[in-house]
Amino acid sequence: MELKKSDLLKMFRTMLALRAVDNRLVPLKLKDLVMDGFHPYAGEEAVAAGVCAFLRPDDYVLSTHRPQGHAQAKGASMEAIFCEMLGRMGGPSNGLGGPMQWVDTGNNFFCGSIVGSGVSYSTGFALAARREGKGRIAVCFFGDGASNTGSFHEGLNLAAIWQLPVLYVCENNQYGEAMPVKEFVSASKISARAASYGIKGKTVDGMDVKKVAAAAAEAVKTLRKGKGPAFIEAVTYRYRGHYLGDPENYRTKAEIETWRKKDPIDRLRRELAGTWKVPAAQLKAMEAEVEKLADEAQERALARPKPTLEYALSNVLVPVAGRDA
Amino acid sequence: MAERMLTYAEAIQEAIDEEMTRDPSVYVLGEDVAIWGNLFGCTKGLLAKYGKERVRDTPISEAALMGCAVGSAAAGMRPVAEIMYIDFISIAADQIINHAARWHQLSGGKVKIPLVVRTQGGVGFRNSSQHSQSLENWFVNIPGLVVVMPSTPYDVKGLLKAAIRDDNPVIFIEHKAVYRNKGNVPKEDYVVPLGKADVKRAGTDLTIIANSWMVLHALEAAEELAKSGISAEVVDPRTLYPLDEKTITDSVRKTGHCLVVNEAPADGGWSATVASMVMERCFANMKKPTARLCGRRTGIPYDKDLERAVVPRVADVVREARALLGR
């Protein structure tokens, strides 16, 4: 699929927004307003932005313990992300979930902190979507570490035998917490694991939003026709630790710098300015606007109240028919 | 309603069949639920009637089948997911405990998980230590789940229909030893509400609170006790959570004696919850502390006699009841 200038500008803006929010979450964490379970996304923005660029609002997205990028790219507002991270009313789960687990019904978005688990739900969402017959699909983001879990293998097999419209997106960010991928994944490419289930898999440069978007667009097109599943492994990198405060004794500063040179935002900025002749002033203005919006969203979120104890005790069960009537 | 005898397994099949006809979003999935129609015939004939889209044999992948069920429930379907033996539910515990039980609350009440997990537990078929356990206690302790354990064909049909219609995740635990038991199951449409206990036998001297297969033991024991002039009331809570505290406490206040019978081990379990609730609420009316009779804290042995010896038997219930009353 040929990407248009407008597609690129849209993805550029999405990546800027993701980076702007992540950058603000770091000092909020250092002030102890966001807990340790905040897992920074900086460096991986091309994956969320590229994949979500071609999704419909009614598509389902399953995400991970590092959900803020996927959530925002799928449609959540900056304010909603700040609210959930800060544990405030106004977050998708009104602050009950926090950085790793929430449910955003308005955006058909679910995430959770059990590695690999999301793969198992994606089949169910896809089954319901296919039954509905409106071309909806389920997208399941997960990391390299998830590819070693039982849910991953069981889920891929089930989706393959039932040919469910699931797009699996493996964000291979090189480390499962502190373990390098090479030391804990037996396959040379994670996409080869999909192939073993008869699922068409592709490994792409996850630092290049155009490559991610092209692979996603092609996969989504097929899935909408009810043919599935599909698998994309995006090779990427997280600039910060697994969590903020991670000792990072498993990698060198030089390695981080090597990856930072491949930064997906810088890369697209150069291309927009070069190939597409977007004036530098226009790009700067866009960046300034996103920064301002992020500041404002953060301020609004900080002004929001925490959920009450009463709220934390509510919605445990739906009133049981007959008994609670 | 006209009397009609069905087995417990037939009652289950009929409940699912009726609910599938009533609501097209209901579907069945699990290991060997379609071609075999379940080990005990509980889903027999449904594949022929409803087809492969709605009656789905899954691979032996409990996490995947439960994940599929949970995801589809969140997306508006009403899955009846079978875990062939409750012991296998450990593979799907993440899907049930961390997700099915959590999403309603995390969505601020917007997402509903109308999921029924049908499974069966307990001894009775010499299935030994990994196919015979009573694991209901795990689920009673999880906020966001309803736990049901029916003892009779009438109850199993009515409770299963209620469970399928309910918008919560319901852990529906059958017992392998009772599938062939027959009982009156009216042809007319009925549901047994979740969270409502049933007094299976009225009595005046003591209350025996039992669940699942143990209800049948308690009823036999009550018959035996009656021969020596002891009048036992047998209460079947049917739903372990939410518990019908009123029916239980009304009974204990009347009789002044309470014996709780549960096949699972006593420690950290539902039987302790019931016993403590009774003591908290009924102390002033009680003549003796609540007694409990539970499964032994051991693996279920393979030997036929030993398998029966490690869980309460009718004679054990009779003995404990007599000891409690001192008669």
Interface residues (C-beta under 8 A of the other chain):
Chain A: Y60 L62 S93 N94 L96 G97 Q101 W102 V103 T105 F110 G112 I114 S117 V119 S120 Y121 S122 T123 G124 F125 A126 L127 A128 A129 R131 A138 G150 S151 E154 G155 N157 L158 I161 W162 S314 N315 V316 L317 V318 V320 A321 G322 R323 D324
Chain B: E53 R56 T58 P59 S61 E62 A63 A64 L65 M66 G67 C68 A69 V70 G71 S72 A73 A74 A75 G76 M77 P79 I91 D94 Q95 N98 H99 R102 W103 H104 Q105 L106 S107 G108 G109 K110 V111 K112 P143 G144 V146 A162 R165 D166 D167 N168 V191 P193 L194 G195 K196 T239 P242 D244
